[in-house]
Amino acid sequence: MKQLQLPSQRQLVERLLHLIEFNHPFALLAGSAGSGRSMLLELLNERIPEQLRTVSLIANGAMKMEQVREYLLRQMVPQPLFNAADSLADSFLRMAEGKRLQLAILIDNLDALPRELLGELWELMLANDRLPQPHKLSVVVTCQESWCQQQMGALKGRAMPPLMVEIAPLSPPEQKIFLYEKGNQLKVPSLLLTKEKVVEILAKAKGHPATIMMSLEDLMTDRRPRKRPEAFPIRKAAIILAAVALGLLGLTYLVPSFMGDNKPADAQVEHPGGTLPPPITDSTLATDSSAVSGAASGSAASQPANSNGVAQDWKSDQSTLPNQVSDQTVTTQSQNYEGRRVVIADEVVEKLMTKPPVSGALPTDVEKAVVPGKEVVTIPEPAAAVPKPATTAPAPRTSVVAAPAASGALTLTPKATLNAKSSSHFTVQLMGASNLAAVESFVSTHNLAGKVWVYQTQFRGNPWYVVIDGDHGSLAKARSAIQALPPALLKEQPWPKSFAQVKKELKK
């Protein structure tokens, strides 16, 4: 089924890609079952840069720790040689010695795998940080929100703390987009998705994608209990058929005895169909001729006798057809040819068939043969116009006037000011852009001149300008500061950011 890319999901994937490229984090995507964690991880897997080797694992509750280690190590290092009983960090660092690898480890439903896997992944990140030339490792896992909150306290000892990313519910517009797109994919009839039904489904879902999918599946499935059809009474039907057959058989014997036989014994047919009467012999003809000699004398005189006794041929009923229609063609010199026949010579017809004119008009000789006495005027073709050489006017010289530089240009915050901040504190990132003019427009639009810090870093080899605001002692205080921002800044979707990350970006 085609994956939807909603605006909030695209933004979350972009932030994770940003963290993977800059900070190599240990991120936990937390959310309830059916909130879209697996779909987000799949979208992230498709957007991973090519220079990073992707190590992916979909959790199965029946997998043991040895199987998990084997599955991950075979993707981390080409041609691996390891003992599945050793820890993940020991086996990886031994096989990757002398190399510098770039890995992105993506694990779906980490809470369904053995508990020691989370600890071994964290130990792998700690051991990698202690190397003189550490590998570029990033870990992104998905889990239940309650399970993630219980395990966050045990993950300590690293300069970059683990990042818990909560999956927010879908907004009302995104819920409608998700509902109608999935309805089209499931081929739900439009008659079932009425406005009242859509409002009912969205009110029940509360931004939860899995609940919307279950409601659509319920529309396509009739879950009402069905009555079991009664068994066909085969025995009863057989008894009825046997009784009917016996009744019909009895009637064939009883009905003729009651009706009797009324047919005559010597019933004969004189001439049944298809037979002819017996032929007449010569003796019969002689007797008949002597008996009726007087009556036949008159008729014999008027009609010729047929001595052989053979019937004469019948006269044909076909009427005589009239003579073939003949016509004459008359040619006249009248100019009114409407409804008359015109005779054209054979030579003219041959010319028409062998040399057809380009236009729809008749040639001159044909025109004379068809309409005698009419003069044909030939219009001479106009001579082809000779193109005049084009004269190009000299282009006017344009003088380039340099635009004056902007007087109120935005100045970047010194690096020393930001490096002096505590790495455990947090700030709020208001925006980021690759164009300094866009940053100046943003600062001037929201009247933030002198109130925010602006620094430059590198993103994929290009300059990147970031606008931050505030110095907060904890992540909770940073989130509270975001909620207190004006609505115009909230539309830009600001997010908390640690000063440890800011210092790392300043080194780019």
Secondary structure, 3 states (H helix, E strand, C coil): CCCCCCHHHHHHHHHHHHHHHHCCCEEEEECCCCCCHHHHHHHHHHHCCCCCEEEEEECCCCCCHHHHHHHHHHHHCCCCCCCCCCCHHHHHHHHCCCCCCEEEEEEECHHHCCCHHHHHHHHHHHHHHCCCCCCEEEEEEEECHHHHHHHHHHCCCCCCCCEEEECCCCCHHHHHHHHHHHHHHCCCCCCCCCHHHHHHHHHHHCCCHHHHHHHHHHHHCCCCCCCCCCCCCHHHHHHHHHHHHHHHHHHHHHHHHHHCCCCCCCCCCCCCCCCCCCCCCHHHHHHHHHHCHHHHHHHHHHCCCCCCCCCCCCCCCCCCCCCCCCCCCCCCCCCCCCCCCCCCCHHHHHHHHHCCCCCCCCCHHHHHHHCCCCCCCCCCCCCCCCCCCCCCCCCCCCCCCCCCCCCCCCCCCCHHHHHCCCCCCEEEEEEEECCHHHHHHHHHHCCCCCCCEEEEEEECCEEEEEEEEEEECCHHHHHHHHHCCCHHHHCCCCEEEEHHHHHHHHCC
